[in-house]
Amino acid sequence: MKNPWLHRFAIVLAFGALLLIVDGAVVGPGTQLGLAVASAHRPAGIALIVLTFGLVLWLIRDNSRPESRRLGWVTLAIAVLEGLTGLPYVQSVVPRTAGVLHACLAPLLFAAVVAISAVTSPAWSRGPELVFDYGWPSMRSLAITTPVLVLLQISLGAAFRQKVVTLLPHVLGAMFVALVILFEAICVLQQFPAHRALPAAAKTLLGVAFGQVFLGITTLTMKSMADDTVPLVVATVSAHVTGGALTLATTVVLSILIRRNVQPRIEEDLEAPAAT
């Protein structure tokens, strides 16, 4: 790793993005606590975008790998879109659409910054530990599908909080996504138990995902017993929103590790020339 401070700055920025997600979840219900922190949410968001711009420029200057540069530009684009959807004018013109997009882009930005912290870490600089994929479906395809499903699940939760959809799609989606995550993690642990990075990432994802399921059940229970503005309900909802962001980030990190370390199955290599 050329510059350890770039990695440290990415970690600090990721922590700041996560705190902003917590702050945004508290602002949403419109409680006294939410009103108290609402005035600080927008300036903090602007500061995060500015710092993200600095992180991207630093990453591009210090890292010549094309994939790292692409990750930086994608992260910056997400940050800009997140800022635009949080503007008062946009929120007033299309409040529900802007609210859903804002709630989806926040965990996506957090996941992108976490990904930057991963690709700038000392472990990443040691290079990949190549293994071959012999399972079905392929690990490389699961690495693409799973983060998309988690993001869709987050969008269903955001749409429910904005009263765009009912709770049922979010509940059904949670069960399906949890099974997909369980399947992916088990496949990783069974196929690559001795790998340097993959098992640890899979176990972390399992822990975070099932913690999120527990938070979801707790949130449903609390909302059925008390009003949304009760502080304990606000706290559980905020924890659940934060857990969704953590789930997406750990899913993205595992996917990056899979795409980097797991080589396509032999059949895919043989079929590639024929397809061309």
Residue pairs with C-beta under 8 A, 6 or more apart in sequence:
1 7
1 120
1 121
1 122
1 124
1 125
2 62
2 63
3 62
3 120
4 122
6 55
6 58
6 59
6 62
6 120
7 117
7 120
7 121
7 122
9 55
9 58
10 55
10 113
10 116
10 117
10 120
11 117
13 48
13 51
13 52
13 55
13 113
14 110
14 113
14 114
14 117
14 249
16 44
16 48
16 51
17 48
17 106
17 109
17 110
17 113
18 110
18 242
18 245
18 246
20 41
20 44
20 45
20 48
20 106
21 106
21 107
21 110
21 241
21 242
21 245
22 238
22 241
22 242
23 37
23 40
23 41
23 44
24 41
24 102
24 103
24 106
24 241
25 237
25 238
25 241
25 242
26 33
26 34
26 37
26 234
26 238
27 34
27 37
27 38
27 41
28 34
28 161
28 237
29 228
29 229
29 233
29 234
29 237
30 229
31 229
31 231
31 234
33 231
33 234
34 234
42 86
45 82
45 83
45 86
46 83
48 79
48 109
49 79
49 80
49 82
49 83
52 75
52 76
52 79
52 109
52 113
53 76
53 79
55 72
55 75
55 113
55 116
56 72
56 73
56 75
56 76
59 68
59 69
59 71
59 72
59 116
59 120
60 69
60 72
60 73
63 69
63 72
63 119
63 120
67 119
68 119
68 120
71 112
71 115
71 116
71 119
72 116
74 112
75 109
75 112
75 113
75 115
75 116
78 105
78 108
78 109
78 112
79 109
81 101
81 105
82 102
82 105
82 106
82 108
82 109
84 90
85 91
85 98
85 101
85 102
85 105
86 98
86 102
90 98
91 98
91 99
91 102
95 162
96 162
96 163
96 164
99 158
99 161
99 162
100 155
100 158
100 159
100 162
100 164
103 154
103 155
103 157
103 158
103 161
103 162
103 241
104 151
104 154
104 155
104 158
106 245
107 151
107 154
107 244
107 245
107 248
107 249
108 151
108 248
110 245
110 248
110 249
111 147
111 245
111 248
111 249
111 251
111 252
112 252
114 249
114 252
114 253
115 249
115 252
115 253
115 256
118 124
118 253
118 256
118 257
119 256
123 196
123 197
128 260
128 261
129 195
129 196
129 197
129 261
130 261
130 263
131 191
131 192
131 195
131 198
131 261
131 262
131 263
132 262
132 263
132 265
132 266
133 139
133 140
133 191
133 262
133 263
133 264
133 265
134 191
134 265
134 266
135 187
135 191
138 264
138 265
138 268
139 184
139 187
139 188
139 191
139 258
139 262
140 258
140 259
140 262
140 264
142 180
142 183
142 184
142 187
142 258
143 184
143 254
143 255
143 256
143 258
143 259
143 262
144 255
145 180
146 180
146 181
146 184
146 251
146 254
146 255
147 248
147 251
147 252
147 255
149 176
149 177
149 180
150 177
150 181
150 244
150 247
150 248
150 251
151 248
152 173
153 170
153 173
153 174
153 177
153 244
154 244
154 245
154 248
156 165
156 169
156 170
156 173
157 170
157 240
157 241
157 244
159 165
159 169
159 170
160 166
160 167
160 169
160 170
161 237
167 220
171 220
174 213
174 216
178 209
178 210
178 213
181 205
181 206
181 209
181 247
181 251
182 206
182 209
184 202
184 205
184 254
185 202
185 203
185 205
185 206
185 254
188 198
188 199
188 201
188 202
188 254
188 258
189 199
189 202
189 203
192 198
192 199
192 262
193 199
195 261
197 257
197 261
198 254
198 257
198 258
198 261
198 262
201 250
201 253
201 254
201 257
202 254
204 250
204 254
205 247
205 250
205 251
205 254
208 243
208 246
208 247
208 250
209 247
209 250
211 243
212 240
212 243
212 244
212 246
212 247
215 236
215 239
215 240
215 243
216 240
216 243
218 236
218 240
219 233
219 236
219 237
219 239
219 240
222 230
222 232
222 233
222 236
223 233
223 237
226 232
226 233
227 233
228 234
228 237
